[in-house]
Every structure is written in structure tokens, then in C-alpha cells.
């Protein structure tokens, strides 16, 4: 296998030579002998940032052990070990022997043998082995190629009380409702494609994580939940409590209602009356609670300007976090696509910034959203939103 040397964050890593996997549209990471996607540097930057904020403010103890059971080249594991203060060690594994040997080379390259332990076993095997050995794990990052569902049971079982769960999902066609039968099999939900499908994807994954957690008397507090590029990313704290797990299921798991005629989707039952007589499509079960923690986002912005100001993706990260901070003020509402609603009303699409300004002037909460460039969040009723458009 021919290798290339790249830098990311504060580390150097060997990766399979990208010239071996060039497609007409550019690099195809899945064609490489060991998976590596340079576009996911943003994802990894957000990960080290979030782990540092968690360690500084939320971790029940430190230093901590982190587990990355789908390590590929080992770049993420090494970055946790060498860039985040308070990490005692990282357990990294990949079932591929070729990947294991590459991780071995990268640990040696960064002189990180005292911080990273590597394994050549199945992801779930590593997680359950750590649990059996009573290893005190307080952070698990599940970053698969596709769905994280096959690893969720083991991850939640291994994670200690108050631990941090980080999850990436790239099966967005399933989570958004384009592959309904697979969504039902994989996540146990009834979905259909809606104008706010990206947020439905996030809430589908959160709902699935919460239901698996509750089966083990654990409850979930989302800190950062996003849909960016081609994947969903969740950062959440997991606590143990049978009572809170049951309360979470009653209060945070529910259904969305989609009204195709108006291109409008809602998780608020008090708005359903506005559509009496219209066709309604039920979607769920989904996470209907808050998806963002404003304080955690504020602290992430502070860390980005301080300790992590060296990150190459800092401008993009800053823009995302500022958007999330605004969105955290209007979390009980799904985002609405102004262009599609305007089309349904046979009107021109109003400028997003003017809609937000006018809604605020009328006393409503309103923000833009990171999910879509012509969408907004608002607590205005459907009727009020439609009239303003």
C-alpha cells in the first residue's frame, strides 16, 4: 500500500495515497485500502473541541479514557490523545488488519504509545471487553461508514455514568425518509420525506439513541446535534437513572405531523388544529425535545477562540456554532422551508432575513437555521407564518 503523509490538528499521519482512489468527482474514500476522508477534518475538529468542553465542565471525573472502536487510520484517536487536556488514554480499534497496521505506524509516528492502545478486533467486541474488564470509559465516539445503529447497544453499555457519547451517521437517505422500509428496520420509525427532512434525520437518530439508552435505565441530554455536508453528528451526555429514563420516553419521544398541501411539518400538537381537514402524515417516533445546549455551545465558542484557535476549519466551525446558538432559542419548533411554503401559497419567496426581522418585530421568536439556506425557525403559528409570507 502506497502512503502519503498529511497533517491535521497537531498531528501527522500516514494515509493511503489518495491518487489510488480518484473518481470523476474527486477522491472516493471508500475505494482506499483504509478509509480516510479529508473532508471529515471539520467533524474531527468539532469532536476535539466538544470533548475538551465536556472535560472542562461536565465530566464527573478526569483524566478519562476515550474509546474509538472504528478507528481506520487512527487520526481521530490520536487527536483526542494529543490535543485534548484531560485524556488519560484512548482505546482505538479496527477489524481490518491493514487498518490496524496503519494505526500502529501512526501511533509510532506521533510517539503516542503511552496515550493510545490499539486493537485489531470488531468494534462491539472491543466495547464489551472494556465493559467486562470494568474499564472506566467516559467518552465513546462511533464514527462508522454508514449507520451507527449496530454499535449503539455496546456503546451505551460501555459508557460510564455522565459519559459523553459522540455519534456520526452517513446513512442520511434512510434517516431523512427516502428509504422508508430500511428506516423502519434499522431505527424502528415510520418516516416520509418532508421539507424539513434534515432535522427529521437528526431527531430520528436522537430518538433511536434515547430508546436504546432507556432500555438500560439511562437517559440522554443532547449537547450539539447537527446535519452538515452529508452526515448527522450528535454529541450527548448519558446519565443513569431509571426514573429519568422513563420520564425522557414520556416527555421527549413523540411524533411529527406533516401536511403535504402546505409543505409544513410540526412537533407541536397545539398547531395541529390549524390544519383541520387537511391530509396529515404522522412521522415517528422521534426525539421531540431540545437538541442543543446553549451553555455548551457558548463554551465551545470560547474554546474555539482560545485553545483551539489553530484549527484549520475555525471559520466554518465558528459560523456553525453561532448559528446553533441562535437556533437554541427556538428549539420547540421544526425549521420551515420558506420557498416551498411560498410555492404552496402561490406567492414569491420572501427574503429570509426580512422574515426573521418581521417576525421578531411582531413579538415572535425567529431565527435562521444551519439546516437549510432558505429556512427559518419560529414560534409563530402556521396561520401567522402563512399570512406574513
C-alpha positions, 0 to 999 in steps of 0.5 A, a space after each residue: 500500500 502506497 502512503 502519503 503523509 498529511 497533517 491535521 490538528 497537531 498531528 501527522 499521519 500516514 494515509 493511503 495515497 489518495 491518487 489510488 482512489 480518484 473518481 470523476 468527482 474527486 477522491 472516493 474514500 471508500 475505494 482506499 485500502 483504509 478509509 480516510 476522508 479529508 473532508 471529515 477534518 471539520 467533524 474531527 475538529 468539532 469532536 476535539 473541541 466538544 470533548 475538551 468542553 465536556 472535560 472542562 465542565 461536565 465530566 464527573 471525573 478526569 483524566 478519562 479514557 476515550 474509546 474509538 472502536 472504528 478507528 481506520 487510520 487512527 487520526 481521530 484517536 490520536 487527536 483526542 490523545 494529543 490535543 485534548 487536556 484531560 485524556 488519560 488514554 484512548 482505546 482505538 480499534 479496527 477489524 481490518 488488519 491493514 487498518 490496524 497496521 496503519 494505526 500502529 505506524 501512526 501511533 509510532 509516528 506521533 510517539 503516542 504509545 503511552 496515550 493510545 492502545 490499539 486493537 485489531 478486533 470488531 468494534 462491539 467486541 472491543 466495547 464489551 471487553 472494556 465493559 467486562 474488564 470494568 474499564 472506566 470509559 467516559 467518552 465513546 465516539 462511533 464514527 462508522 461508514 454508514 449507520 451507527 445503529 449496530 454499535 449503539 447497544 455496546 456503546 451505551 453499555 460501555 459508557 460510564 455514568 455522565 459519559 459523553 457519547 459522540 455519534 456520526 451517521 452517513 446513512 442520511 437517505 434512510 434517516 431523512 425518509 427516502 428509504 422508508 422500509 430500511 428506516 423502519 428496520 434499522 431505527 424502528 420509525 415510520 418516516 416520509 420525506 418532508 421539507 424539513 427532512 434534515 432535522 427529521 434525520 437528526 431527531 430520528 437518530 436522537 430518538 433511536 439513541 434515547 430508546 436504546 439508552 432507556 432500555 438500560 435505565 439511562 437517559 440522554 441530554 443532547 449537547 450539539 446535534 447537527 446535519 452538515 455536508 452529508 452526515 448527522 453528528 450528535 454529541 450527548 451526555 448519558 446519565 443513569 437513572 431509571 426514573 429519568 429514563 422513563 420520564 425522557 420516553 414520556 416527555 421527549 419521544 413523540 411524533 411529527 405531523 406533516 401536511 403535504 398541501 402546505 409543505 409544513 411539518 410540526 412537533 407541536 400538537 397545539 398547531 395541529 388544529 390549524 390544519 383541520 381537514 387537511 391530509 396529515 402524515 404522522 412521522 415517528 417516533 422521534 426525539 421531540 425535545 431540545 437538541 442543543 445546549 446553549 451553555 455548551 455551545 457558548 463554551 465551545 465558542 470560547 474554546 474555539 477562540 482560545 485553545 483551539 484557535 489553530 484549527 484549520 476549519 475555525 471559520 466554518 466551525 465558528 459560523 456553525 456554532 453561532 448559528 446553533 446558538 441562535 437556533 437554541 432559542 427556538 428549539 420547540 419548533 421544526 425549521 420551515 422551508 420558506 420557498 416551498 411554503 411560498 410555492 404552496 401559497 402561490 406567492 414569491 419567496 420572501 427574503 429570509 432575513 426580512 422574515 426573521 426581522 418581521 417576525 421578531 418585530 411582531 413579538 415572535 421568536 425567529 431565527 435562521 437555521 444551519 439546516 437549510 439556506 432558505 429556512 427559518 425557525 419560529 414560534 409563530 403559528 402556521 396561520 401567522 407564518 402563512 399570512 406574513 409570507 
